[in-house]
Amino acid sequence: MAKTIAASCLLLLTTAQGQTPVLPVSREITINFATRTGTTWPLYIAQEGGYFEKYGLRAKLVFAVHPAAVAMIVSGEAQMTNYPLEQAMQAASKDGSLVMIGSPYRKSLFALMAPNSFASVKDLKGKRIGVSQLGDAPYNYAVGLLSKFGLGPRDVEWIPIGTDVNGRAAALLSGRVDATMLTAPIYFKLEEKGYKSLANTSDYDDIYAPTVYLYKKSLASADPKLPELLIKVHAEAIKRFYEDKAFAVKAYLAYNKNDDPADIARVYDHYARTNTFERVPYLNAAAVRYMIDHPVDAQSAAQLKKFDFRTVVDNATVDRLVREGFFEKLYGPSIKAEEDRQSKTAFR
């Protein structure tokens, strides 16, 4: 109740200051988030800052990992999920029933962690690497990092843990696996315990790890306004992220109460310095190409290569918001150069 009252006061203030008028709440929606990491940060900010209500929405955020998250979208239990691109492409290519509308996030601080006794990624040959599921985001990123050191997916033993980043960290600490992919700030704590980062996706520009907004295609077709509103909500939250560190950290901690504020501030500084969140969320063509060229297995490779992703990638919604001047009104005239640059590299 207190949060609702606080949000209402914020919305009234926003209207009084002459910004975008607050719309009456006309729809309740459910949004999945598949990981408790920085990828979900704008959703935290949107919820805590009242940005859903600003656009006439009341959102319930529900956590569920892959593949349960996709099942929520397919069944209609959730209307949208903020999902890793490679998993979204695999799911969308199976029957064409899903659609990706926008890409808000470039990549995490994602480290391949192991005990200090391992000097290099090369030392992992024949060792056990923990993933949540075979073919999930940690698996794909690990394969990308292994390839930088001359190792392929068959050179290691993959151990499915079945849970999120916290479960993978626990598996490493217990000795169930020899290494695993962990996002910040989780891996900061393991460094303090004597574990080391053998490699990090953030150090390789040619390893793509973005997220996308994933919808059921029939929902997006029947209600095209909803994806547009959610992009606006995310854009507002991303703007708040870059402008208000204290609020951003506070919002993150509201959903991750056991995390250290100093660690979250450290992640924030990296994200802000590298512009991790996209102000103009086009899905990049190079990222789509990377996923096709780096499949999970031979079966996935055949499926991805034969599928026409133009049928499940929608950059037209962002195009429309650009034409209507939404991002310029939100960020100011300087965003025009970014709009042009992002549009030229967008998947078409």
C-alpha positions in Angstrom: 0.0 0.0 0.0 2.8 2.4 0.9 4.6 1.8 -2.4 1.3 2.4 -4.3 0.8 5.7 -2.5 4.4 6.8 -3.1 4.1 5.9 -6.7 0.9 7.9 -7.0 2.5 10.9 -5.5 5.4 10.7 -7.9 3.1 10.4 -10.8 1.1 13.5 -9.7 4.4 15.4 -9.3 5.5 14.3 -12.8 2.2 15.6 -14.3 2.5 18.9 -12.4 6.0 19.5 -13.7 4.7 19.4 -17.2 6.2 16.1 -18.3 4.2 13.3 -20.1 0.7 13.2 -18.5 0.1 10.2 -16.3 -2.5 7.9 -17.9 -5.2 6.1 -15.9 -4.2 2.5 -15.3 -6.1 0.7 -18.0 -4.3 -2.6 -18.1 -2.6 -5.1 -15.7 0.2 -7.1 -17.2 2.7 -9.7 -16.1 6.4 -9.4 -17.1 8.9 -12.3 -16.6 12.5 -11.7 -15.7 14.7 -14.8 -16.1 17.7 -13.6 -14.1 18.4 -11.5 -11.1 21.2 -9.6 -12.7 21.8 -6.2 -14.3 19.8 -7.2 -17.4 16.6 -6.7 -15.2 17.7 -3.4 -13.8 15.4 -1.2 -16.0 12.4 -3.3 -14.8 13.4 -2.6 -11.2 13.6 1.1 -11.9 10.4 1.2 -13.9 8.5 -0.5 -11.0 10.1 1.6 -8.2 9.9 4.8 -10.2 6.2 4.5 -11.2 7.0 4.4 -15.0 4.5 1.6 -15.8 1.7 3.6 -14.2 2.9 6.7 -16.1 1.9 4.9 -19.3 -1.3 3.4 -18.0 0.0 0.0 -17.0 0.3 -1.9 -13.7 3.0 -4.5 -14.0 3.6 -7.7 -11.9 7.2 -8.8 -12.2 7.6 -12.6 -12.0 10.9 -14.5 -11.8 11.3 -17.8 -13.8 14.4 -19.2 -15.6 14.6 -20.7 -19.0 12.7 -22.6 -20.4 9.8 -21.8 -18.0 10.1 -18.1 -19.0 9.3 -18.9 -22.6 6.5 -21.2 -21.5 4.9 -18.2 -19.6 4.9 -16.2 -22.9 3.5 -19.0 -25.0 0.8 -19.7 -22.5 -0.2 -16.1 -22.1 0.7 -16.2 -18.4 3.2 -13.3 -19.0 2.9 -10.7 -21.8 6.7 -10.0 -22.1 10.0 -11.2 -21.0 13.4 -9.5 -21.2 15.4 -12.4 -22.6 18.9 -13.3 -23.9 19.0 -13.0 -27.6 20.4 -16.5 -28.3 17.6 -18.2 -26.3 15.0 -16.0 -27.9 16.2 -16.8 -31.4 16.2 -20.6 -30.6 12.6 -20.4 -29.2 11.3 -18.1 -32.0 12.8 -20.2 -34.8 11.0 -23.4 -33.7 7.5 -22.4 -34.8 7.6 -18.7 -35.6 5.0 -17.9 -32.8 7.3 -15.4 -30.9 8.5 -12.0 -31.9 11.5 -9.9 -30.6 10.7 -6.2 -30.4 13.6 -4.1 -29.3 16.9 -4.8 -27.6 17.7 -2.8 -24.5 21.0 -4.3 -23.2 24.4 -5.0 -24.7 26.2 -7.4 -22.4 26.9 -8.3 -18.7 30.0 -8.4 -16.8 30.0 -12.2 -17.2 33.1 -14.0 -15.9 34.2 -17.6 -16.3 35.1 -18.3 -12.7 37.3 -21.1 -11.3 39.5 -21.8 -8.3 42.9 -20.1 -8.2 44.5 -23.4 -9.0 43.5 -22.8 -12.6 46.0 -20.6 -14.3 44.2 -20.2 -17.7 41.1 -21.1 -19.6 43.2 -23.7 -21.3 43.5 -25.6 -18.0 39.7 -26.3 -18.2 40.2 -29.0 -20.8 38.4 -32.1 -19.6 37.0 -30.3 -16.6 33.4 -29.8 -15.5 31.7 -26.5 -16.3 28.4 -25.6 -14.7 25.5 -24.1 -16.7 21.8 -23.7 -15.8 20.7 -25.7 -18.9 22.6 -26.9 -22.0 22.1 -24.2 -24.6 21.3 -21.4 -22.2 23.0 -18.0 -22.1 25.8 -19.1 -19.7 26.5 -22.1 -21.9 26.8 -20.0 -25.1 29.0 -17.4 -23.4 31.2 -20.1 -22.0 31.6 -21.6 -25.5 32.5 -18.2 -26.8 35.2 -17.7 -24.2 36.6 -21.2 -24.6 37.0 -20.6 -28.3 39.3 -17.7 -27.6 41.7 -20.2 -26.0 41.5 -22.9 -28.6 38.9 -25.1 -26.8 35.6 -26.3 -28.2 32.4 -27.4 -26.4 33.4 -31.1 -26.6 36.7 -30.4 -24.8 34.9 -29.9 -21.4 32.1 -31.7 -19.5 28.9 -29.7 -19.1 27.0 -30.0 -15.9 23.4 -28.6 -15.9 22.6 -27.1 -12.5 19.0 -26.2 -13.2 18.9 -22.9 -11.4 20.1 -19.3 -11.9 23.4 -17.6 -11.2 23.1 -18.2 -7.5 22.8 -22.0 -8.0 25.8 -22.0 -10.3 27.8 -20.1 -7.8 26.8 -22.6 -5.1 27.9 -25.5 -7.4 31.3 -23.9 -7.8 31.8 -23.3 -4.1 30.7 -26.9 -3.3 33.1 -28.4 -5.8 30.4 -29.9 -7.9 31.9 -28.1 -10.9 35.3 -26.8 -11.7 34.2 -23.6 -13.4 31.1 -21.7 -14.3 29.9 -18.4 -15.8 28.8 -15.8 -13.2 27.6 -12.3 -13.5 28.6 -9.4 -11.4 28.1 -8.8 -8.5 28.0 -12.5 -7.7 31.5 -13.2 -8.9 32.9 -10.3 -6.8 32.1 -12.3 -3.7 33.8 -15.4 -5.1 37.0 -13.4 -5.9 37.0 -12.5 -2.2 36.9 -16.2 -1.4 39.9 -17.0 -3.5 38.4 -17.8 -6.9 39.5 -16.1 -10.1 38.1 -14.8 -13.3 39.7 -16.7 -16.2 38.0 -14.6 -18.8 35.1 -12.1 -19.1 32.7 -11.5 -22.0 33.0 -7.7 -21.5 36.6 -8.0 -22.7 35.6 -9.2 -26.2 33.7 -6.9 -28.5 33.1 -9.8 -30.9 31.2 -11.9 -28.3 27.6 -10.6 -28.5 25.3 -11.0 -25.4 22.3 -8.7 -25.7 18.8 -9.1 -24.5 15.5 -8.6 -26.3 11.9 -7.9 -25.5 10.2 -11.2 -26.3 6.4 -11.4 -27.0 3.9 -13.9 -28.3 3.4 -12.8 -32.0 -0.3 -13.1 -31.8 -0.4 -10.8 -28.8 1.8 -8.2 -30.4 -0.3 -8.3 -33.6 -3.6 -7.9 -31.7 -2.3 -5.2 -29.4 0.7 -3.4 -31.1 0.4 -0.5 -28.6 1.6 -2.7 -25.7 5.1 -3.3 -27.0 5.4 0.4 -27.9 4.3 1.4 -24.4 6.8 -1.0 -22.8 9.6 0.4 -24.9 8.7 3.8 -23.6 8.6 2.6 -20.1 12.1 1.0 -20.5 13.4 4.2 -22.1 12.2 6.2 -19.2 13.8 3.8 -16.7 17.1 3.7 -18.7 17.2 7.5 -18.7 16.7 7.5 -14.9 19.5 4.9 -14.6 22.0 7.2 -16.3 20.9 10.3 -14.5 20.3 9.0 -10.9 22.9 6.5 -9.6 21.5 6.6 -6.0 18.0 5.7 -7.2 19.2 3.1 -9.6 21.2 1.3 -6.8 18.3 1.6 -4.4 15.9 0.1 -7.0 18.3 -2.8 -7.7 18.6 -3.6 -4.0 14.8 -3.6 -3.5 14.8 -6.8 -5.5 18.2 -8.2 -4.4 18.2 -7.5 -0.7 21.2 -9.7 0.1 23.5 -7.9 -2.3 26.2 -5.5 -1.1 25.4 -1.8 -2.0 29.1 -1.2 -2.7 29.1 -4.1 -5.2 26.0 -2.8 -7.0 27.5 0.6 -7.1 30.6 -0.9 -8.7 28.5 -2.7 -11.4 26.6 0.6 -11.9 29.8 2.5 -12.6 30.8 -0.1 -15.3 27.4 0.0 -16.9 27.3 3.8 -17.0 30.9 4.0 -18.3 30.2 1.6 -21.1 26.6 2.7 -21.9 25.4 -0.9 -21.4 21.8 0.0 -21.7 20.6 1.1 -25.1 18.8 4.5 -25.2 17.5 3.6 -28.7 16.8 -0.1 -28.5 17.3 -1.4 -32.1 18.3 -5.1 -32.4 21.7 -5.1 -34.0 22.2 -7.2 -37.2 25.7 -8.3 -36.1 24.3 -9.7 -32.9 21.8 -11.8 -34.8 24.5 -13.0 -37.2 26.7 -14.0 -34.2 24.0 -16.2 -32.8 23.5 -18.0 -36.1 27.3 -18.5 -36.5 27.7 -19.8 -32.9 24.9 -22.4 -32.4 24.6 -24.7 -29.4 24.8 -27.8 -31.5 24.5 -29.2 -35.0 20.7 -29.5 -34.8 20.4 -25.9 -33.6 22.8 -24.8 -36.4 20.6 -26.2 -39.1 17.5 -24.7 -37.5 18.9 -21.2 -37.2 20.5 -21.2 -40.6 17.3 -22.1 -42.5 15.0 -19.8 -40.5 14.1 -16.4 -41.8 14.5 -14.2 -38.7 13.0 -11.2 -40.5 9.7 -12.9 -39.6 10.3 -12.8 -35.8 12.4 -9.6 -35.4 10.5 -6.3 -35.3 12.6 -3.1 -35.4 9.6 -1.3 -37.0 8.3 -0.3 -33.5 11.5 1.5 -32.7 11.5 3.0 -36.2 8.0 4.4 -35.5 9.1 5.9 -32.1 12.1 7.5 -33.8 9.9 9.1 -36.5 7.5 10.3 -33.9 10.3 12.0 -32.0 9.8 10.1 -28.8 13.5 9.6 -28.0 14.4 13.2 -28.9 11.7 14.5 -26.5 13.0 12.2 -23.8 16.8 12.6 -24.2 17.1 15.8 -26.2 18.4 16.6 -29.7 21.8 15.0 -29.1 20.1 11.6 -29.3 19.6 12.0 -33.1 23.2 10.9 -33.9 22.6 7.7 -31.9 19.3 7.1 -33.6 21.0 7.3 -37.0 23.9 5.1 -36.0 21.7 2.4 -34.4 19.2 2.4 -37.3 22.0 1.8 -39.8 23.3 -1.3 -37.9 19.8 -2.7 -37.1 18.7 -6.1 -38.3 16.4 -5.7 -41.4 
